[in-house]
Amino acid sequence: MAGRPKGDAFEKWQKTGKWPKVREEISTLYKKGYTQRYISERLHLNEATFSRLKAEHPEIAEIFNEIMDEELPEAMAELKRQAFGYWVTEDTKEIATKGKSESGKKGRARKIWIPGNYKALDHYMTLRFGKEYMSSYTAMQVMKELKEEMKENWDRGNEDRL
């Protein structure tokens, strides 16, 4: 039976001194929004192997956690802005005309309210306060109760036949 080769990829990276370069590459790719599957392919690893390395070596998981700690507040702030709505200042230029010739150009700024997005609000509330704030939470609870009720009715139907 062929066993696991001595030392995994992380240990090899450390022994050969490639770990700082690999760490930087993982960090750069993850910041750009690439998936774990893509990152593992770039490192010439199977995705399952990469997941195992993350679980076995906290140094790898730390890369992802650091980036999430940096970017999560910004992402949550943007999600909140999209959910509740926001003001945008728009610059407009009016051209006033007198007769046949242009008399001058006037620049003017106006504020426009961009209303909140219901889906963003639903997502924000779910992330912030838990699944009880999902718009579909009540529907899920009703379906769960109906399922239990149907199960009970089915069982009662079988008891009557015996």
C-alpha positions as YAML, in Angstrom:
chain: A
units: angstrom
residues:
- id: 1
  name: MET
  ca: [0.00, 0.00, 0.00]
- id: 2
  name: ALA
  ca: [1.46, 3.29, -1.03]
- id: 3
  name: GLY
  ca: [1.39, 5.71, 1.87]
- id: 4
  name: ARG
  ca: [1.37, 9.44, 1.92]
- id: 5
  name: PRO
  ca: [4.70, 10.85, 0.81]
- id: 6
  name: LYS
  ca: [6.95, 12.14, 3.55]
- id: 7
  name: GLY
  ca: [6.15, 15.76, 4.16]
- id: 8
  name: ASP
  ca: [3.28, 17.59, 2.59]
- id: 9
  name: ALA
  ca: [3.38, 20.58, 0.24]
- id: 10
  name: PHE
  ca: [3.48, 23.10, 3.09]
- id: 11
  name: GLU
  ca: [6.49, 21.42, 4.69]
- id: 12
  name: LYS
  ca: [8.23, 21.30, 1.30]
- id: 13
  name: TRP
  ca: [7.56, 25.02, 0.79]
- id: 14
  name: GLN
  ca: [9.12, 25.73, 4.16]
- id: 15
  name: LYS
  ca: [12.14, 23.50, 3.60]
- id: 16
  name: THR
  ca: [12.89, 24.99, 0.19]
- id: 17
  name: GLY
  ca: [12.29, 28.57, 1.34]
- id: 18
  name: LYS
  ca: [9.37, 29.05, -1.08]
- id: 19
  name: TRP
  ca: [6.77, 29.61, 1.66]
- id: 20
  name: PRO
  ca: [6.97, 33.45, 1.69]
- id: 21
  name: LYS
  ca: [6.48, 33.55, -2.08]
- id: 22
  name: VAL
  ca: [3.61, 31.02, -1.97]
- id: 23
  name: ARG
  ca: [2.02, 32.92, 0.93]
- id: 24
  name: GLU
  ca: [2.14, 36.15, -1.08]
- id: 25
  name: GLU
  ca: [0.64, 34.45, -4.14]
- id: 26
  name: ILE
  ca: [-2.24, 32.97, -2.10]
- id: 27
  name: SER
  ca: [-2.88, 36.35, -0.50]
- id: 28
  name: THR
  ca: [-2.82, 38.22, -3.82]
- id: 29
  name: LEU
  ca: [-5.14, 35.78, -5.56]
- id: 30
  name: TYR
  ca: [-7.62, 35.71, -2.68]
- id: 31
  name: LYS
  ca: [-7.70, 39.52, -2.48]
- id: 32
  name: LYS
  ca: [-8.49, 39.62, -6.19]
- id: 33
  name: GLY
  ca: [-11.51, 37.40, -5.53]
- id: 34
  name: TYR
  ca: [-10.29, 34.11, -6.90]
- id: 35
  name: THR
  ca: [-11.81, 30.95, -5.47]
- id: 36
  name: GLN
  ca: [-10.02, 28.33, -3.42]
- id: 37
  name: ARG
  ca: [-10.34, 25.95, -6.38]
- id: 38
  name: TYR
  ca: [-8.50, 28.39, -8.66]
- id: 39
  name: ILE
  ca: [-5.83, 29.10, -6.05]
- id: 40
  name: SER
  ca: [-5.21, 25.38, -5.52]
- id: 41
  name: GLU
  ca: [-4.92, 24.88, -9.30]
- id: 42
  name: ARG
  ca: [-2.38, 27.70, -9.51]
- id: 43
  name: LEU
  ca: [-0.36, 25.96, -6.79]
- id: 44
  name: HIS
  ca: [-0.62, 22.64, -8.69]
- id: 45
  name: LEU
  ca: [-2.63, 21.06, -5.88]
- id: 46
  name: ASN
  ca: [-5.93, 19.24, -5.72]
- id: 47
  name: GLU
  ca: [-8.64, 21.34, -4.05]
- id: 48
  name: ALA
  ca: [-9.17, 18.64, -1.40]
- id: 49
  name: THR
  ca: [-5.43, 18.61, -0.69]
- id: 50
  name: PHE
  ca: [-5.42, 22.37, -0.32]
- id: 51
  name: SER
  ca: [-8.38, 22.20, 2.09]
- id: 52
  name: ARG
  ca: [-6.54, 19.58, 4.13]
- id: 53
  name: LEU
  ca: [-3.43, 21.77, 4.21]
- id: 54
  name: LYS
  ca: [-5.54, 24.67, 5.49]
- id: 55
  name: ALA
  ca: [-6.94, 22.45, 8.23]
- id: 56
  name: GLU
  ca: [-3.55, 21.00, 9.22]
- id: 57
  name: HIS
  ca: [-1.47, 24.17, 9.02]
- id: 58
  name: PRO
  ca: [-2.94, 27.26, 10.69]
- id: 59
  name: GLU
  ca: [-0.45, 29.44, 8.81]
- id: 60
  name: ILE
  ca: [-2.41, 28.85, 5.58]
- id: 61
  name: ALA
  ca: [-5.82, 29.42, 7.14]
- id: 62
  name: GLU
  ca: [-4.41, 32.57, 8.75]
- id: 63
  name: ILE
  ca: [-3.93, 34.13, 5.29]
- id: 64
  name: PHE
  ca: [-7.65, 33.85, 4.54]
- id: 65
  name: ASN
  ca: [-8.66, 35.05, 8.01]
- id: 66
  name: GLU
  ca: [-6.43, 38.13, 7.80]
- id: 67
  name: ILE
  ca: [-7.92, 39.14, 4.47]
- id: 68
  name: MET
  ca: [-11.47, 38.59, 5.73]
- id: 69
  name: ASP
  ca: [-10.71, 40.71, 8.80]
- id: 70
  name: GLU
  ca: [-9.46, 43.51, 6.54]
- id: 71
  name: GLU
  ca: [-12.23, 43.40, 3.96]
- id: 72
  name: LEU
  ca: [-15.30, 42.29, 5.91]
- id: 73
  name: PRO
  ca: [-16.04, 45.68, 7.54]
- id: 74
  name: GLU
  ca: [-15.87, 47.40, 4.15]
- id: 75
  name: ALA
  ca: [-18.08, 44.76, 2.55]
- id: 76
  name: MET
  ca: [-20.62, 44.97, 5.37]
- id: 77
  name: ALA
  ca: [-20.66, 48.78, 5.14]
- id: 78
  name: GLU
  ca: [-21.34, 48.60, 1.40]
- id: 79
  name: LEU
  ca: [-24.03, 45.95, 1.90]
- id: 80
  name: LYS
  ca: [-25.68, 48.15, 4.54]
- id: 81
  name: ARG
  ca: [-25.54, 51.13, 2.18]
- id: 82
  name: GLN
  ca: [-27.14, 49.10, -0.61]
- id: 83
  name: ALA
  ca: [-29.78, 47.71, 1.78]
- id: 84
  name: PHE
  ca: [-30.97, 50.97, 3.32]
- id: 85
  name: GLY
  ca: [-30.34, 53.37, 0.43]
- id: 86
  name: TYR
  ca: [-27.92, 56.26, -0.02]
- id: 87
  name: TRP
  ca: [-27.50, 59.73, -1.46]
- id: 88
  name: VAL
  ca: [-25.52, 60.43, -4.62]
- id: 89
  name: THR
  ca: [-24.41, 63.87, -5.74]
- id: 90
  name: GLU
  ca: [-24.76, 64.32, -9.45]
- id: 91
  name: ASP
  ca: [-23.17, 67.22, -11.32]
- id: 92
  name: THR
  ca: [-25.25, 68.61, -14.13]
- id: 93
  name: LYS
  ca: [-24.58, 71.37, -16.60]
- id: 94
  name: GLU
  ca: [-27.41, 73.47, -17.81]
- id: 95
  name: ILE
  ca: [-27.09, 75.45, -20.95]
- id: 96
  name: ALA
  ca: [-29.16, 78.59, -20.81]
- id: 97
  name: THR
  ca: [-30.12, 80.01, -24.15]
- id: 98
  name: LYS
  ca: [-31.24, 83.50, -25.00]
- id: 99
  name: GLY
  ca: [-32.59, 83.79, -28.44]
- id: 100
  name: LYS
  ca: [-30.40, 81.93, -30.89]
- id: 101
  name: SER
  ca: [-27.09, 82.06, -29.04]
- id: 102
  name: GLU
  ca: [-25.91, 80.44, -25.86]
- id: 103
  name: SER
  ca: [-25.50, 82.90, -23.03]
- id: 104
  name: GLY
  ca: [-23.44, 80.68, -20.76]
- id: 105
  name: LYS
  ca: [-23.07, 77.36, -19.03]
- id: 106
  name: LYS
  ca: [-24.04, 76.87, -15.44]
- id: 107
  name: GLY
  ca: [-22.88, 73.92, -13.40]
- id: 108
  name: ARG
  ca: [-25.19, 72.62, -10.75]
- id: 109
  name: ALA
  ca: [-25.02, 69.74, -8.32]
- id: 110
  name: ARG
  ca: [-28.11, 67.88, -7.22]
- id: 111
  name: LYS
  ca: [-28.59, 65.13, -4.71]
- id: 112
  name: ILE
  ca: [-30.37, 61.97, -5.74]
- id: 113
  name: TRP
  ca: [-31.65, 59.36, -3.28]
- id: 114
  name: ILE
  ca: [-30.97, 55.78, -4.36]
- id: 115
  name: PRO
  ca: [-33.53, 53.63, -2.54]
- id: 116
  name: GLY
  ca: [-32.55, 50.50, -0.67]
- id: 117
  name: ASN
  ca: [-32.55, 47.10, -2.28]
- id: 118
  name: TYR
  ca: [-34.87, 44.54, -0.68]
- id: 119
  name: LYS
  ca: [-32.59, 41.57, -1.45]
- id: 120
  name: ALA
  ca: [-29.57, 43.39, -0.01]
- id: 121
  name: LEU
  ca: [-31.62, 44.23, 3.10]
- id: 122
  name: ASP
  ca: [-32.66, 40.60, 3.49]
- id: 123
  name: HIS
  ca: [-29.04, 39.47, 3.13]
- id: 124
  name: TYR
  ca: [-27.73, 42.13, 5.51]
- id: 125
  name: MET
  ca: [-30.29, 41.31, 8.21]
- id: 126
  name: THR
  ca: [-29.58, 37.59, 7.87]
- id: 127
  name: LEU
  ca: [-25.81, 38.08, 8.18]
- id: 128
  name: ARG
  ca: [-26.11, 40.58, 11.00]
- id: 129
  name: PHE
  ca: [-28.85, 39.03, 13.12]
- id: 130
  name: GLY
  ca: [-29.24, 35.41, 12.03]
- id: 131
  name: LYS
  ca: [-31.65, 33.32, 10.02]
- id: 132
  name: GLU
  ca: [-34.68, 34.49, 12.00]
- id: 133
  name: TYR
  ca: [-34.52, 37.74, 10.03]
- id: 134
  name: MET
  ca: [-34.60, 36.06, 6.63]
- id: 135
  name: SER
  ca: [-37.63, 37.03, 4.59]
- id: 136
  name: SER
  ca: [-38.28, 33.34, 3.93]
- id: 137
  name: TYR
  ca: [-37.86, 32.31, 7.59]
- id: 138
  name: THR
  ca: [-41.60, 32.31, 8.29]
- id: 139
  name: ALA
  ca: [-42.26, 30.27, 5.16]
- id: 140
  name: MET
  ca: [-39.58, 27.78, 6.21]
- id: 141
  name: GLN
  ca: [-41.18, 27.45, 9.66]
- id: 142
  name: VAL
  ca: [-44.64, 26.87, 8.14]
- id: 143
  name: MET
  ca: [-43.22, 24.23, 5.79]
- id: 144
  name: LYS
  ca: [-41.49, 22.52, 8.70]
- id: 145
  name: GLU
  ca: [-44.75, 22.47, 10.68]
- id: 146
  name: LEU
  ca: [-46.70, 21.14, 7.67]
- id: 147
  name: LYS
  ca: [-44.11, 18.41, 7.20]
- id: 148
  name: GLU
  ca: [-44.46, 17.37, 10.83]
- id: 149
  name: GLU
  ca: [-48.25, 17.52, 10.56]
- id: 150
  name: MET
  ca: [-48.23, 15.38, 7.41]
- id: 151
  name: LYS
  ca: [-45.94, 12.89, 9.11]
- id: 152
  name: GLU
  ca: [-48.31, 12.67, 12.07]
- id: 153
  name: ASN
  ca: [-51.33, 12.24, 9.79]
- id: 154
  name: TRP
  ca: [-49.55, 9.51, 7.87]
- id: 155
  name: ASP
  ca: [-48.70, 7.68, 11.07]
- id: 156
  name: ARG
  ca: [-52.32, 7.96, 12.31]
- id: 157
  name: GLY
  ca: [-53.54, 6.55, 9.01]
- id: 158
  name: ASN
  ca: [-51.35, 3.48, 9.47]
- id: 159
  name: GLU
  ca: [-52.50, 2.96, 13.06]
- id: 160
  name: ASP
  ca: [-56.16, 2.88, 11.97]
- id: 161
  name: ARG
  ca: [-55.47, 0.06, 9.52]
- id: 162
  name: LEU
  ca: [-53.94, -2.23, 12.12]
...
